[in-house]
């Protein structure tokens, strides 16, 4: 049975963060306008006007304040070394938003933050859940956790290309993880999740709905979001390890596959884009407009329509993954990977069909015109 006192604590955590972010962003906007901190339109951007990019600062301040407040007041056991690692992610994000940072420096900063969490905090994957009967030793565990966390962090960074997408994806992902922790009597992650959701809801008002106070989360926001969700995802998989299952009310034998389904948008879109770039002889980190949100925009959908369509797909994969939670690991992983790649390639297929139809129509029009000339002796 759920503890209603805890539910109130979770609600107020989200509400406090929402209020902090909501009242902080207007002040950040004034600073951005006075210092000219804008995302300038160019051929790689989808925004048509220059827009302030420091929304991530408000998200960071709201989450950090509420997390520290709850940590002291209720004496919960924290994720070890979360705050120093989060400060590093914030530092590399804000530097990139203001001065621009080379990819290698961003990568080094991410590596340092992740190593603090998994090295000093010992938050790492110790069980592969029967995946090909592999039992990881310490170094394999550390390496796999490092790769997964950096992948998730950059996945959220890469999907932050249109209004609302990273924020709504973050909300769906965080709630999906937090619900499982809550029903299993683990309250820290739901409280942390509530701070994330509260911050993102406040940010969404300015990013998606406000006309006069529009702001982007920038790398600061997307990197912080990806980092926090990667921590929650690793915690989720580790709590479902074989040794911990007897203590859980709702167990999962397919925790890695469920985590993948919950994070399907950054996981599959990043994988698809990377393979596409490599197949064309380009660097997987070379910027282009091949993400699913770019494809949907090319088909004529608006930012809001694109965001909510992708959110709908995300929710369907969450439901599918929870349904397959006890099907082992390999089968649900294969289903999520296969179906995900098919679904996320539908917009690209639609664009090819549209171009093919346009070429056919153009050829038909040219043929008709030639026939008209010939018929009327206009050679």
N, C-alpha and C positions, 0 to 999 in steps of 0.2 A: 504493500500500500504506500502511495506517495505521501511524503511529509509536506503538509501544506505550508509550514513555516519555511521550508526550503524553497518551495515554489514562489513564495512571496519574495524571498531573497533573490531568486533568479530574476523575477519580474523587475524588482527595484534596481538590480545591477544593469539590466538593459535600459531602464528608464533614465538612470543617472547618466549613463554614457550617452544616450540620445540627447539629453539636455545639454551636456557639456559640448558635444560636437555641434549641435544646432546653434548654440550661442557663440561658439568659437570661430566658425567658418566666416561669418561676416567680418570679423576682425582680421582674419587671414586674407580675405579678399581686399581689404583696404591696404594691407601691406603689399600684396601682389601688384595692385594697381600703382602704388607709389614707387615701387622698385622695379616695375616692368617685368615681373615674373610671369611670362605668358607662354603658352604652347602656340607657336606660330604655324599657320596653315602652310602646307607644302604638298608635293605630289604623293608623299607617303602617308599624309594625315587625311582623315575624313572630315575634320572640322573645317568650316568655311570662314570662321572669324577667330581672331586670337582670343584665347581663353586662359584664365588663371589656372595654375597647375599644382597648387600647394594644398589640395584637399586632404592628401595623406597626412599632413601635419595635424589637422584637426582629428582625424581618425586615431592617430597615434596618441595624442594627448588624452582623448576620451577613454581609450582602452587602458592606458597606463594608470591614469588617476583612479579609475574604478577598480581595477585589479589590485592596486596597492591598498585601497580603502577596504576592500573585502578581505584581503589577505591578513591585515592587522586586526580587523574587528572580529572576524569569525575564526581566526587561527586555522585556516585550512592548510593542508600540506600542498605546497606549490610544486609545479614542474620545476625541478632544480635548474638554476641558472637561466631561467626564461628571460628575466629582465635584462641582464647584461647582453645576452644574445640579441634581444629585441632592439636594444640601443644601437648595436652595430648595424643591424638591418636598416634602422631609421637613418643612421648617419650616411650610409652609402646611397640610400634613396634620396634624401634631401640634397645631397651633393650633386647627384645626377640631375635632379629637377632644376637646380639653380645654375650650376656651372657645366654640366655634362661630364660624364665619367666614361672612361674607356671600358669596353666589355670585360677585359681581363681584370680590371680593378673591381668591378662589380662582382665578378666571379670569386675573386679572392676574399672579398668581404662576406659573401654568402658562405663560402667554405669556413671561414673563421667562426661565424655565428653558429653554423650547424655543428662544427666540431666542439664548440663549447657545450652545446646541448647533449650531444651523444658521447663526448669524451668525458667531460667533467660531471655532467648531469646523469650519465648512464641511461639516457632514453634512447633505446635502440631495439631493432628487431632481433629477438633471440630464437624465434621459432618460424620456420617457413611453412608451417601448417600442412606438412606432408607433401609439399611441392617436390615431386620426383624423389621423395624420400631423402632430401638433402637436410643434413643437420649442421647448421653453421657454427664455426668456432668464433672466437671473439673478433678476429680481424675481418673475417667474411661478414659477420654481423655488422661491424662498424662500416665497412665499405658499402654494403647494400643500403644501409640506412642513409648514409651520406649521399649516395646517388639518387635515391628516391626523394629525399627532402629537397635537394637542389633542383630536381626535375619539377617537383610540385611548385616550388617558389617561382621558377621561371615560367611555368605553365600559366600561372595566374598573371604574371607580368605581361605575357604575350597576348592573353585574351582581353586585356584592357585597351581595346581599340575603338570602342563606340560607347555612347552614353549608357550607363547603367549595367552593362554586361558583367563586368568583374564583380560589382557590388551585389547584384541579384544572384549570381552564381555562388558568391561567398555566403550569402544568406541561406540559400537552399542547402549547400554543403554543410555549413555549421549546424543548422537545425537538425539535419539528418544524422549527424554524428552525436549531437548532444542528447537527442531523444533516447538513443540506445544507452548512453552513460546514465541518464536519469533513471530509467526503469531498472537499471542494475545497481542503483544505490550509490553511484559515484557522482558527487555533486560539484567537484571542482571544475570539471570540463563544461558542464551546463552553465555554470556561472561565468566562466571565461567565454563560452559561446554566446551568452546573453550580452556581454559587453561588445563582442564583435558585431552581433546583429543590430544592437542599438546604435552603434557607431555608423554602420552601413545604411541603416534606415534614415538617419539624419542626413548623411551625405547624399543619399538618393534624392532628397527633396531639392537640393541645390543642383545636382548634376543632371537629373532627368526632367524635373518639372519646373524649376525656376527659370524665368526668362531674363531677369535683370541681375541675378546673382549666380550665374552659372559658374561651375568650377569642376576641374578634373582632379582625380585622386593622384595622378602622376605615379612615378616609380615608387615614391615613398609609400603611398597607399597600397599599390598592388604587391610590392615586395613584402610589406608587413602582413598583408592578408594571406599571401601564399605561405609565408613562414609560419604563421600561427596555425593555419589549417594543416600544414605538413606535420607540425607537432601533434595536433589532435589525431591525425590519421595514424601516425606511428603508435601513439598511446592506444588507439582503438585496436590496432592489429596485435599489439603486445598483450593487452588485457584478454584477448581471445586466444592467446597461446594455450597449448595443450595443458600445461601445468596449472593454468589459472581457471580453466573452464569449470571445474567442480564448484567453484565459489561464485559462479555467475547464475543469475536467474534466467537470462536468455543468452544461450551460447550460440556461437557461430563457428562452423568448421571452415567456412569459405570467407573469412574476414578479409583477406587481401582482395578477393574478387568484389566483395561488397564495397570496400574502400574505393576500388577503381570505379565502380558504378556510381558511387556518390560524387566522385570527382571527375566524371566522364568528360565534361567540357574541356578543362585544361589538359587532361591526360591524352585524349584522342586527338584533339585539334593540334596540339603540339607535335604529337607523333606523326600525324598525317602531313603537316607542313614540313617537318624536318626531312622526312623521306622524299617528299616531292622536290625539295630544294637539292638534296643530294643526287637524286636521279637526273636532275638537270645540270649537274656539275657545279653547283653553287655551294657556298658555305651554308650549313644548317642555320646559322645565326644571321644570315643576310636578310635584311628587312624587305618585305614585299607585301602584296595585298592578296595573299592566297588563303588567309584564315577564313573560317566558315562565316564570320560576321561580314567580312568583305564580300564574300560570294553572295550572301543574301542581300546586301545593299546593292550589288550589281544587278540583281533581279528586280529591283525597284521597291524593295521594302524600306520603311523608315527605320531610324535608330530604335525607336520604341518597339515597333513590330518585330524587328530582328531580335532584340533582347528578350522579349517575352516568348517568342517562338523557341529560342534556344533554351530558355528557362523551362518551358514545357517539356522539351526533350530530356533535360536534366532530371526533372521530376519522374518521368517515365522510367528512366534508368535506375533511379533510386528504388522505386517500387519493384522493378524486375530483380534487382540485386538482393533486396531483402527477401523476396520470394525464393531465391536460390541459395539462401544463407547456409543450408545444410546439405548442399549437393557436392561437397568436396571442394577442391580448389581449382583444378584444371578445367573442368567443364564450365563453371560460371565465368572464369577468366576468358576462356575461348569464346563464349557467347557474347560477353561484353565487348571484347576486342573486335570480333567479326561484325556484330550488329552495329557497334559504334562506328567503325570505319565505313560501313555501307551508308548509314544514316548521314554521317558528316560529309560524305562525298556526293550526296544527292544534289545540293546546290551547284556544285561544279558540273555535274552531269546535265542539269537543267540549263546551265549557261551554254554548254556545248551544243545542246539541242536547239537552243534559241539562235545561236550563231549559224548553225547549219540551216535552219529554217530561213534565216535572213539571207544567207548566200543563195539558197535555192530561189527565194522570191526575187532577189536581184537578178539572177540569171534568167528567170522566167520573164521579168520585165524587159531585159535587154533583148531577148529572143522575140518578144511581142513587138518591140519597137522596130527591130530589123524587118520583121514580116510586114509591118505597116509601111515601112519605106519601100520595100520591094513591091508590095501590092499597088502602091500609088506611083511607082516609077520614079522614086526620088533617089536612085543610086547616085 
